[in-house]
Amino acid sequence: MANEIQNVAVAGASGNLGKEVVLALLEAGFNVTALTREDSTSTFPSNVVSKKVDYQSTESLISALQGQDAVVSTIATAAIGGQTRLVDAAVAVKVKRFIPSEFGVNTRILQGTPIGSILQGKVKTLDYIIEKSEENPDFTWTGISSGIFFDWGLGNGFAGFDKAAKTAVVYDSGDELFQASNLAFIGRAVVAVLTRLDETANRYLSVASFNPSQKQILRIIEAETGEKWKVEHANSADQEKIGLEKLSKGDYSAFSNLLRKHVYADGAGRAVKGEASANPVLALREDDLVATIKEWLRG
């Protein structure tokens, strides 16, 4: 398969990840079209074409995707079910590569887990994409698992570090390594996939900016601030219990609790290294963990 990708449509382009994907694509020289909902007021750089679409209408999406070589979906988990019509439209206009909204934890290993029940929309969507690709060999896909959104998680408190209060919540031993990626790194991973079509066709790839532990992050924070932080030790199993209770009531904020169990539990094994990492395939260099933390502390 020759490198034939020039025009790329991004669904969810105004979101936290979508913005970084758009910037990475522009920097790499792609022609970018941002797909936005009909009621969106989002704005984009002048060299981005913005098209309002009805995600519930295949016809609307077909019209918007005319002339596109690839589609990258960065839509939020809550809207994942809306990808099916997007897939149908992509097939109809003969899009060559579809990158679904798989960014985050590896959904291919979640069968039978509590967090997997929340992410069934992602699982079913990728299953559907694979089915469509088998029916239409020119329609290819790549799934990208990035682990937790690290810089976003630091800034939004998910990681458990509060720079204002100088406190940290450490789950279990805090020594478990886990897959994590900065948003801009994920953008570069998307570019790498679209410039390596043969190597990435119909593959599920796992990438990571780095694979830190909670204690490693805390050590860097304390070294950079020159202060000891107050540490609260918590149990990841308790997070799972809280998550399951929320889930039983239809409260999908359970995702954060279940994710902490999935990522931080001793023995979870979520680090992506060696043959499990697609960083070498995509020629991606890891980010600098210390530099990332420094930037967060300065912000």
C-alpha positions as a printed NumPy array, in Angstrom:
array([[  0.   ,   0.   ,   0.   ],
       [  1.556,   3.286,  -1.087],
       [  1.443,   6.34 ,   1.148],
       [ -1.621,   7.948,  -0.394],
       [ -2.966,   9.935,   2.544],
       [ -3.297,  13.68 ,   1.995],
       [ -6.755,  14.654,   3.226],
       [ -7.681,  13.75 ,   6.807],
       [-11.015,  14.327,   8.558],
       [-10.966,  14.532,  12.358],
       [-14.123,  13.804,  14.329],
       [-14.095,  15.376,  17.788],
       [-11.518,  17.912,  16.627],
       [-12.45 ,  20.478,  19.274],
       [-11.848,  18.139,  22.235],
       [ -8.734,  17.959,  24.405],
       [ -7.159,  15.209,  22.296],
       [ -8.72 ,  16.286,  19.006],
       [ -6.999,  19.676,  19.131],
       [ -3.59 ,  18.035,  19.534],
       [ -4.272,  15.582,  16.705],
       [ -5.265,  18.46 ,  14.403],
       [ -2.08 ,  20.385,  15.264],
       [  0.117,  17.324,  14.66 ],
       [ -1.53 ,  16.642,  11.296],
       [ -1.11 ,  20.27 ,  10.2  ],
       [  2.54 ,  20.281,  11.239],
       [  3.089,  17.118,   9.178],
       [  1.587,  18.767,   6.093],
       [ -1.8  ,  17.034,   5.862],
       [ -4.947,  18.797,   4.675],
       [ -7.248,  18.714,   7.701],
       [-11.038,  18.844,   7.893],
       [-12.631,  19.196,  11.329],
       [-16.03 ,  17.569,  11.724],
       [-18.192,  19.363,  14.284],
       [-21.73 ,  18.948,  15.539],
       [-24.363,  21.225,  14.035],
       [-24.663,  23.25 ,  17.253],
       [-20.903,  23.604,  17.762],
       [-19.327,  27.045,  18.192],
       [-15.762,  25.72 ,  18.059],
       [-13.172,  27.551,  15.993],
       [-10.039,  26.192,  14.312],
       [ -6.86 ,  27.517,  12.676],
       [ -7.469,  29.223,   9.318],
       [ -5.885,  26.333,   7.404],
       [ -8.429,  23.839,   8.782],
       [-11.674,  23.251,   6.891],
       [-14.599,  23.023,   9.326],
       [-17.722,  21.068,   8.401],
       [-20.827,  20.795,  10.583],
       [-22.379,  17.328,  10.519],
       [-25.282,  15.374,  11.946],
       [-23.633,  12.297,  13.452],
       [-27.01 ,  10.54 ,  13.377],
       [-27.238,  10.938,   9.586],
       [-25.12 ,   8.755,   7.314],
       [-26.038,  11.045,   4.408],
       [-24.704,  14.098,   6.255],
       [-21.476,  12.284,   7.037],
       [-21.072,  10.994,   3.471],
       [-21.35 ,  14.557,   2.21 ],
       [-18.759,  15.791,   4.702],
       [-16.283,  12.977,   3.966],
       [-16.192,  13.39 ,   0.193],
       [-12.558,  13.496,  -0.935],
       [-11.115,  12.353,   2.39 ],
       [ -8.361,   9.729,   2.45 ],
       [ -8.454,   9.038,   6.186],
       [-10.705,   9.569,   9.186],
       [ -9.448,   9.969,  12.75 ],
       [-12.09 ,   9.764,  15.46 ],
       [-11.292,  11.373,  18.801],
       [-14.892,  11.62 ,  20.007],
       [-15.528,  11.14 ,  23.709],
       [-16.41 ,   7.765,  25.218],
       [-19.999,   8.854,  25.848],
       [-20.499,   9.403,  22.112],
       [-18.653,   6.301,  20.894],
       [-21.83 ,   4.641,  19.599],
       [-22.046,   7.457,  17.059],
       [-18.99 ,   6.089,  15.255],
       [-20.968,   3.385,  13.44 ],
       [-22.565,   5.794,  10.966],
       [-19.2  ,   7.499,  10.594],
       [-17.694,   4.133,   9.648],
       [-20.47 ,   3.477,   7.127],
       [-19.933,   6.898,   5.566],
       [-16.171,   6.32 ,   5.411],
       [-16.677,   3.023,   3.6  ],
       [-19.175,   4.635,   1.209],
       [-16.733,   7.365,   0.087],
       [-13.812,   4.921,  -0.085],
       [-11.727,   6.24 ,   2.806],
       [ -8.447,   4.305,   2.925],
       [ -7.689,   4.39 ,   6.671],
       [ -9.932,   4.732,   9.715],
       [ -8.419,   5.377,  13.145],
       [-11.205,   4.921,  15.714],
       [-11.416,   6.52 ,  19.144],
       [ -9.45 ,   3.759,  20.867],
       [ -7.071,   6.192,  22.551],
       [ -6.734,   5.263,  26.221],
       [ -6.644,   1.777,  27.715],
       [ -6.343,  -1.273,  25.48 ],
       [ -9.962,  -2.344,  24.957],
       [ -8.977,  -5.634,  23.357],
       [ -8.088,  -7.103,  26.771],
       [-11.124,  -5.979,  28.789],
       [-13.502,  -8.875,  28.177],
       [-15.346,  -9.743,  31.373],
       [-13.977,  -6.821,  33.402],
       [-16.082,  -4.1  ,  35.085],
       [-14.348,  -1.325,  33.157],
       [-14.9  ,  -3.319,  29.99 ],
       [-18.652,  -3.04 ,  30.475],
       [-18.383,   0.753,  30.317],
       [-16.219,   0.597,  27.198],
       [-18.405,  -1.838,  25.257],
       [-19.186,   0.934,  22.795],
       [-15.524,   1.068,  21.83 ],
       [-15.21 ,  -2.709,  21.653],
       [-18.284,  -3.124,  19.441],
       [-17.272,  -0.243,  17.193],
       [-13.851,  -1.729,  16.483],
       [-15.428,  -5.15 ,  15.905],
       [-17.711,  -3.46 ,  13.356],
       [-14.765,  -1.712,  11.684],
       [-12.889,  -5.017,  11.395],
       [-15.97 ,  -6.612,   9.839],
       [-16.268,  -3.772,   7.297],
       [-12.566,  -3.999,   6.48 ],
       [-12.872,  -7.715,   5.769],
       [-15.778,  -6.967,   3.415],
       [-13.915,  -4.052,   1.784],
       [-10.166,  -4.767,   1.634],
       [ -9.328,  -1.202,   0.523],
       [-10.852,   0.096,   3.763],
       [ -8.191,  -0.364,   6.45 ],
       [ -7.964,   0.563,  10.113],
       [ -5.51 ,   1.087,  12.942],
       [ -6.348,   1.039,  16.651],
       [ -4.076,   3.076,  18.933],
       [ -3.97 ,   2.399,  22.677],
       [ -2.116,   5.142,  24.535],
       [ -2.778,   4.377,  28.193],
       [ -3.889,   7.228,  30.423],
       [ -3.672,  10.806,  29.116],
       [ -0.775,  11.78 ,  31.362],
       [ -0.388,  15.56 ,  31.053],
       [ -4.172,  15.96 ,  30.918],
       [ -4.52 ,  13.733,  33.986],
       [ -1.989,  15.77 ,  35.967],
       [ -3.81 ,  18.979,  35.128],
       [ -7.248,  17.611,  35.942],
       [ -6.442,  15.764,  39.145],
       [ -6.999,  12.217,  37.91 ],
       [ -3.397,  11.257,  38.585],
       [ -3.895,  12.044,  42.284],
       [ -1.339,  14.85 ,  42.589],
       [ -2.533,  18.236,  43.868],
       [  0.159,  20.895,  43.421],
       [ -1.821,  23.59 ,  45.235],
       [ -2.23 ,  21.493,  48.384],
       [  1.05 ,  19.591,  47.861],
       [ -0.698,  16.273,  48.407],
       [ -0.625,  12.941,  46.619],
       [ -2.851,   9.878,  46.664],
       [ -0.86 ,   6.691,  46.07 ],
       [ -2.744,   3.473,  45.33 ],
       [ -1.453,   0.14 ,  46.664],
       [  2.375,   0.038,  46.795],
       [  2.742,   2.81 ,  44.221],
       [  5.44 ,   0.771,  42.484],
       [  3.323,  -0.58 ,  39.617],
       [  4.446,   0.675,  36.184],
       [  1.674,   1.823,  33.839],
       [  1.211,   2.975,  30.244],
       [  0.821,   6.743,  29.907],
       [  0.937,   9.237,  27.032],
       [  0.885,  12.997,  26.661],
       [ -1.752,  14.383,  24.288],
       [  0.762,  15.802,  21.788],
       [  2.555,  12.432,  21.739],
       [ -0.715,  10.756,  20.725],
       [ -1.011,  13.306,  17.929],
       [  2.434,  12.284,  16.702],
       [  1.398,   8.621,  16.883],
       [ -1.547,   9.354,  14.577],
       [  0.786,  11.059,  12.094],
       [  3.188,   8.115,  12.29 ],
       [  0.379,   5.686,  11.459],
       [ -0.774,   7.733,   8.465],
       [  2.763,   7.881,   7.081],
       [  3.354,   4.137,   7.574],
       [  0.28 ,   2.614,   5.985],
       [  1.729,  -0.794,   5.155],
       [  3.237,  -1.435,   8.583],
       [  0.097,  -0.317,  10.437],
       [ -2.742,  -1.671,   8.287],
       [ -5.402,  -3.548,  10.256],
       [ -3.352,  -3.601,  13.452],
       [ -3.999,  -2.681,  17.062],
       [ -0.977,  -0.795,  18.354],
       [  0.003,   0.201,  21.89 ],
       [  2.193,   3.265,  22.4  ],
       [  3.415,   5.216,  25.415],
       [  5.189,   8.468,  26.205],
       [  6.602,   6.568,  29.188],
       [  5.749,   3.852,  31.713],
       [  6.138,   5.443,  35.149],
       [  5.04 ,   4.385,  38.623],
       [  3.178,   6.61 ,  41.065],
       [  6.187,   6.658,  43.399],
       [  8.517,   7.634,  40.566],
       [  6.258,  10.587,  39.737],
       [  6.163,  11.61 ,  43.411],
       [  9.961,  11.437,  43.698],
       [ 10.33 ,  13.744,  40.686],
       [  7.724,  16.177,  42.042],
       [  9.418,  16.367,  45.446],
       [ 12.844,  16.799,  43.84 ],
       [ 11.595,  19.61 ,  41.61 ],
       [  9.665,  21.434,  44.347],
       [ 12.25 ,  20.815,  47.035],
       [  9.454,  19.835,  49.426],
       [  8.037,  16.648,  50.878],
       [  4.383,  16.232,  49.927],
       [  1.706,  14.805,  52.168],
       [  0.882,  11.302,  50.93 ],
       [ -2.414,   9.483,  51.396],
       [ -2.186,   5.734,  50.818],
       [ -5.277,   4.174,  49.246],
       [ -6.392,   0.724,  48.13 ],
       [ -7.189,   0.125,  44.457],
       [ -9.634,  -2.628,  45.479],
       [-11.669,   0.004,  47.324],
       [-11.768,   2.056,  44.122],
       [-13.211,  -0.951,  42.333],
       [-15.879,  -1.388,  45.024],
       [-16.873,   2.27 ,  44.729],
       [-16.948,   1.959,  40.954],
       [-19.117,  -1.143,  40.997],
       [-21.579,   0.488,  43.395],
       [-21.834,   3.537,  41.121],
       [-22.213,   1.324,  38.069],
       [-25.08 ,  -0.594,  39.687],
       [-26.924,   2.722,  39.935],
       [-26.208,   3.679,  36.335],
       [-23.613,   6.245,  37.398],
       [-20.896,   6.155,  34.761],
       [-18.555,   8.361,  36.759],
       [-17.598,   4.856,  37.949],
       [-15.15 ,   4.879,  35.04 ],
       [-12.564,   6.931,  36.964],
       [-12.687,   4.582,  39.964],
       [-12.477,   1.462,  37.832],
       [ -9.662,   2.976,  35.774],
       [ -7.588,   3.54 ,  38.927],
       [ -7.992,  -0.133,  39.794],
       [ -7.179,  -1.155,  36.211],
       [ -4.03 ,   0.96 ,  36.006],
       [ -2.549,   1.269,  39.502],
       [ -3.275,  -2.11 ,  41.153],
       [ -0.206,  -4.098,  42.138],
       [  0.365,  -6.755,  39.496],
       [ -1.918,  -5.069,  36.929],
       [  0.812,  -5.253,  34.296],
       [ -0.283,  -2.234,  32.23 ],
       [  3.198,  -1.076,  31.24 ],
       [  3.896,  -1.295,  27.504],
       [  7.49 ,  -2.252,  26.799],
       [  9.553,  -4.443,  24.512],
       [  7.598,  -6.277,  21.826],
       [  4.315,  -4.994,  23.286],
       [  5.253,  -1.424,  22.369],
       [  4.632,  -0.037,  18.879],
       [  6.929,   2.939,  19.55 ],
       [  9.735,   1.372,  17.454],
       [  7.357,   0.491,  14.594],
       [  6.185,   4.116,  14.491],
       [  9.661,   5.577,  15.135],
       [  8.286,   7.365,  18.193],
       [ 10.687,   8.62 ,  20.829],
       [  9.432,   8.59 ,  24.406],
       [  8.659,  11.931,  26.022],
       [ 10.745,  13.242,  28.905],
       [  8.88 ,  12.442,  32.138],
       [ 10.795,  15.005,  34.196],
       [ 10.194,  17.745,  31.606],
       [  6.476,  16.909,  31.49 ],
       [  6.165,  17.158,  35.272],
       [  8.18 ,  20.387,  35.34 ],
       [  5.824,  21.95 ,  32.803],
       [  2.811,  20.949,  34.905],
       [  4.376,  22.397,  38.054],
       [  5.089,  25.691,  36.255],
       [  1.578,  25.92 ,  34.784]])
